[in-house]
Amino acid sequence: MGRYGNLDYSSLVKRSTLASFALFVIGALGLQLAGGSLPGWEHALLFDAEVLGVLGIVVCPFVFGIALPLTE
C-alpha cells in the first residue's frame, strides 16, 4: 500500500479535469446567457467559477498526474 492509500491517479486526473472544465463552461455560459442583467454578486460568482475552472484545468493534471505519483 502506498503513502496515500490505493489511489487511482489516472481516474483522479480525468475526473478533476472534467469537473474543472464543467465549472468553466457553467461560468462562461452563465455570463454569456445572462448578459448584463445580473446582480453584482452573481456576476462575481460566475466569473470566479470561470477562473477556478481554468486554474483547475491547468493545475489538476500536474498535481494528480505528476506530483502525487512521484511522491508515492
N, C-alpha and C positions, 0 to 999 in steps of 0.2 A: 504494500500500500504506500502511496506517495505521501508527500508532505501535506497536500491539500485534500487528501482522500481520493476517491475514484471519480475524477472529473473527466468528462468527455470534452476536450478542448475544441475540437472541430465543431461540435454542436454548439458550444458556447459562443464561438466566433460567429457562426451563421445566425443564431438567434439574436444575439445582441446587435449585430449589424442590421438585420432586418427590422428589429424594433426601433433602432435609431433612424432608419430610413422612413419607417412609418410615422415617427414623430416629426420628421422634417416635412413629409408630404402633408400631414394634418395641419401643421403650422402654415405652410405655403398656400395650401388650398383655402384655409380659413381666411387668410389675409386677402387673397385674390377674390374670393366669392363675396366677402362682406363689403369690400370697397372701403369707403370712408365712413361707414355708418356704425362703427364700433366705438364703445366707450374706451377710455384710455387704458383701463386695466386689462380688458380683453385683447386689445391690440398688443400690449406688452406681453401678455401670456402667449399669444400665438407667435410673436417674434422670438421670444425666448425658446419656444418649442423648436422653431427653425434652427436657431443657433445650437441648442443642445443636440439636435438631430445630426447636424453636420459634425460637431465635435465627437459624437458617439461613433459616426461612420469612420472617422479618422483614427480615433484612439482605440476602440474595441478590438480591432484585429491585432494591433501591436500588443495590447495587454494580454488578451486571451490566446492569441496565436503564437506569440513570440516570447514575451516576458515570463508568464507563468509556466509554460513547459520547460523553459531553460532553468528555472529555479527548482524544478522537481527533483 
